[in-house]
Amino acid sequence: MSQDPELPKPTLKERFERLMARYGRVVLPVYFGIFALTLLGFALAIQAGFEVDSAAAGAGTWAAAYVATKVTQPLRIAATLLLTPLVANVISKLRRTSEPPA
């Protein structure tokens, strides 16, 4: 019996590039939507009193929120990888139901 050597798992960047090739127009709005929600969420949390212990803490709410958002980038990319096919599916179904019957 010959065993095939396991192929290395694709990197996050490679998976993101494949997603871009497959879903095109849907990937970037999903990614930037997650980015905007994360940035806004951090800004609101900081305004509500969440303490940020970083160099950007003294630079203002939006700067600290941006730094916190950049720290979460790998998680946001993973969320984009998971959510994009679902969003594309929903958009596809909505387009089919909005077409008039022939």
trRosetta pair geometry for C-beta under 8 A, 3 or more apart (Angstrom, degrees):
i j d omega theta_ij theta_ji phi_ij phi_ji
10 14 4.0 -119 -178 92 106 130
10 15 5.2 132 107 -54 120 82
10 18 7.5 24 149 -11 164 135
11 14 4.7 99 52 6 76 101
11 15 7.1 -143 94 -3 41 86
12 15 5.8 -55 -147 39 32 109
12 16 6.2 34 153 -22 65 107
12 74 6.7 -70 -125 -141 175 85
12 77 5.6 73 172 121 123 139
12 78 7.2 -63 -131 -69 119 76
12 81 7.7 -109 -150 -44 80 143
13 16 5.6 -54 -147 35 30 112
13 17 6.4 31 154 -20 64 105
14 17 5.7 -53 -148 35 31 112
14 18 6.5 32 152 -18 64 103
15 18 5.7 -52 -150 35 34 112
15 19 6.4 38 150 -22 65 104
15 81 5.8 20 133 -119 122 134
16 19 5.5 -52 -150 35 33 115
16 20 6.5 38 149 -22 64 102
16 27 7.8 119 -169 -167 75 135
16 77 5.9 -52 -79 -163 129 111
16 80 7.2 41 -120 95 97 125
16 81 6.7 -88 -85 -76 67 99
17 20 5.5 -48 -149 32 34 115
17 21 6.6 35 151 -19 63 103
18 21 5.6 -54 -151 35 34 112
18 22 6.3 22 155 -12 67 110
19 22 5.9 -63 -145 42 30 104
19 23 5.8 -21 175 24 70 112
19 27 5.5 126 130 -105 101 129
19 80 7.3 126 125 132 162 96
19 81 6.0 -129 -62 -117 152 68
19 84 5.7 86 -172 73 123 158
20 23 7.1 -73 -120 56 17 76
20 24 6.7 66 179 -93 54 36
20 27 5.1 -96 -98 41 61 168
21 24 7.5 2 -170 -63 14 73
23 26 4.4 -69 162 53 109 111
23 27 5.1 121 88 -46 109 91
23 84 5.2 151 73 162 170 118
23 85 7.0 -126 -73 -83 139 54
23 88 5.0 -106 -135 -73 116 146
24 27 6.8 -174 103 6 9 103
25 28 7.4 -64 -164 33 34 99
25 29 7.5 18 156 -1 66 111
26 29 6.5 -70 -159 45 38 103
26 30 6.1 33 155 -19 74 115
26 84 5.7 125 118 -159 109 89
26 87 5.7 165 -175 101 120 110
26 88 4.6 -146 15 -80 178 92
26 91 6.7 -153 -102 18 123 152
27 30 6.0 -69 -154 39 27 109
27 31 6.1 22 157 -18 68 111
27 80 6.7 65 -160 176 77 115
27 84 5.3 11 -102 -126 66 141
28 31 5.6 -53 -139 38 33 111
28 32 6.0 20 166 -8 68 109
29 32 6.1 -59 -136 47 28 101
29 33 5.8 36 159 -26 64 110
30 33 5.7 -55 -144 35 25 114
30 34 6.5 24 157 -16 61 105
30 80 5.4 129 116 -136 109 83
30 83 5.6 178 -167 102 129 110
30 84 5.0 -168 49 -90 167 78
30 87 5.4 -176 -87 26 123 160
31 34 6.0 -59 -155 36 28 108
31 35 6.4 30 148 -21 64 108
31 76 7.1 87 -153 150 72 103
31 77 7.6 16 -126 -106 106 56
31 80 4.6 20 -89 -109 79 142
32 35 5.0 -46 -143 36 39 119
32 36 6.2 42 156 -21 68 101
33 36 5.8 -51 -146 35 30 109
33 37 6.4 26 156 -14 63 107
34 37 5.9 -57 -145 41 30 109
34 38 6.1 31 156 -20 65 109
34 76 5.0 153 126 -153 125 96
34 79 5.5 153 -135 98 152 129
34 80 6.1 -125 15 -67 150 86
34 83 7.5 148 -63 42 127 151
35 38 5.9 -60 -148 38 26 110
35 39 6.2 25 156 -18 64 109
35 69 6.7 78 -158 179 71 127
35 76 6.3 71 -77 -168 67 151
36 39 5.8 -54 -144 38 29 111
36 40 6.1 26 158 -14 64 110
37 40 5.8 -56 -143 42 28 109
37 41 6.0 33 156 -23 64 110
38 41 5.6 -55 -144 36 28 114
38 42 6.4 25 158 -15 64 105
38 69 4.9 123 119 -127 110 96
38 72 5.9 -148 -165 81 143 143
38 76 6.2 -69 -29 -89 157 124
39 42 6.0 -56 -149 38 28 107
39 43 6.3 27 153 -19 64 108
39 65 5.5 87 -164 144 65 111
39 66 6.5 19 -129 -91 106 57
39 69 4.7 -4 -83 -77 73 153
40 43 5.6 -54 -145 37 31 112
40 44 6.3 29 157 -17 65 106
40 65 7.9 59 -77 -180 12 143
41 44 5.9 -56 -147 38 28 108
41 45 6.2 28 154 -19 64 108
42 45 5.5 -55 -144 38 32 112
42 46 6.2 32 157 -19 67 105
42 64 7.4 -150 151 116 113 77
42 65 3.9 147 104 -141 108 82
42 68 4.4 168 -143 84 148 133
42 69 5.8 -131 10 -54 148 85
43 46 5.9 -55 -147 37 29 109
43 47 6.3 29 153 -18 63 108
43 61 5.5 76 -146 154 81 105
43 62 6.1 11 -108 -96 118 59
43 65 4.0 -9 -67 -85 72 160
44 47 5.6 -54 -146 39 32 113
44 48 6.2 29 155 -19 65 109
45 48 5.7 -58 -147 38 30 111
45 50 4.2 4 153 5 91 145
46 49 8.0 158 -179 21 27 10
46 50 5.4 -75 -88 62 40 96
46 52 6.0 -9 -113 -28 110 120
46 61 5.0 160 104 -141 130 84
46 64 5.6 130 -115 93 156 127
46 65 5.9 -117 2 -66 138 91
46 68 7.9 -175 -53 0 119 149
47 61 5.9 34 -65 -133 82 143
51 57 7.7 16 -179 -137 65 131
52 56 6.9 -51 137 85 137 84
52 57 4.3 -177 93 -102 95 93
52 64 4.5 131 72 -169 171 130
52 67 7.8 108 -177 73 137 119
52 68 6.7 -98 -123 -58 123 121
53 57 6.4 2 -108 -56 17 146
54 57 5.3 138 56 -33 61 92
54 64 6.9 143 60 -135 112 87
54 67 5.9 -166 112 123 152 147
54 68 7.8 -178 12 -66 150 78
55 58 7.8 -61 174 30 42 93
55 59 7.6 36 131 -20 66 119
55 67 7.8 -174 63 -125 79 164
56 59 4.7 -60 -157 31 61 124
56 63 4.8 -148 -166 133 107 96
56 64 4.5 162 122 -94 101 58
56 66 7.4 -129 -170 63 157 85
56 67 4.1 168 17 -10 158 149
57 64 5.4 65 -103 -104 39 127
59 63 3.7 -68 112 87 117 152
59 64 6.4 157 61 -47 89 77
60 63 4.8 84 62 14 87 105
60 64 6.7 -162 89 -5 41 91
61 64 6.0 -66 -150 40 25 106
61 65 6.1 23 156 -19 65 111
62 65 5.4 -52 -141 38 33 113
62 66 6.2 38 156 -24 65 103
63 66 5.7 -51 -148 33 30 113
63 67 6.6 30 153 -17 63 103
64 67 5.8 -52 -149 36 33 110
64 68 6.3 32 153 -16 65 107
65 68 5.7 -56 -147 40 31 111
65 69 6.2 35 152 -23 65 107
66 69 5.5 -54 -147 35 31 113
66 70 6.4 32 154 -20 65 103
67 70 5.7 -52 -149 34 32 111
67 71 6.6 37 150 -24 63 102
68 71 5.6 -49 -153 28 34 116
68 72 6.9 24 152 -12 63 106
69 72 5.9 -63 -155 40 34 106
69 73 7.6 70 144 -60 60 73
69 76 7.9 35 -175 -43 77 146
70 73 5.7 -6 -166 -37 45 112
72 75 4.8 -55 -173 47 80 116
72 76 5.6 84 126 -29 90 99
73 76 5.5 -56 -141 37 33 111
73 77 6.3 34 160 -20 68 102
74 77 5.8 -51 -147 35 32 111
74 78 6.4 33 153 -18 64 105
75 78 5.6 -53 -148 37 33 113
75 79 6.3 35 151 -20 66 104
76 79 5.5 -50 -146 36 34 113
76 80 6.4 39 151 -23 64 102
77 80 5.5 -50 -150 33 34 115
77 81 6.5 38 150 -22 64 101
78 81 5.6 -50 -150 32 34 114
78 82 6.6 27 153 -13 64 107
79 82 5.8 -59 -149 41 33 108
79 83 5.8 14 161 -7 70 117
80 83 6.2 -63 -130 47 25 98
80 84 5.7 36 172 -37 65 109
81 84 6.7 -40 -132 17 17 112
82 85 7.8 -77 177 31 28 96
82 86 7.5 7 144 -3 63 117
83 86 5.5 -67 -157 44 47 112
83 87 5.7 43 153 -22 82 108
84 87 5.8 -56 -141 38 30 108
84 88 6.1 31 160 -19 66 108
85 88 5.6 -55 -143 39 31 113
85 89 6.2 37 155 -24 64 106
86 89 5.6 -54 -150 33 30 114
86 90 6.5 28 153 -17 64 104
87 90 5.7 -53 -149 36 33 110
87 91 6.3 33 153 -18 66 106
88 91 5.7 -54 -146 38 31 111
88 92 6.2 35 153 -22 64 107
89 92 5.7 -55 -149 35 29 113
89 93 6.5 26 155 -16 64 106
90 93 5.8 -56 -149 38 31 109
90 94 6.3 31 154 -19 65 108
91 94 5.7 -56 -146 38 31 112
91 95 6.4 33 155 -21 65 105
92 95 5.8 -55 -150 34 29 111
92 96 6.5 28 153 -18 63 106
93 96 5.7 -54 -149 36 33 111
93 97 6.3 23 158 -12 67 108
94 97 6.0 -59 -143 41 30 104
94 98 6.2 24 159 -18 65 112
95 98 6.0 -61 -143 38 27 107
95 99 6.9 37 156 -33 62 100
96 99 6.1 -49 -157 16 31 113
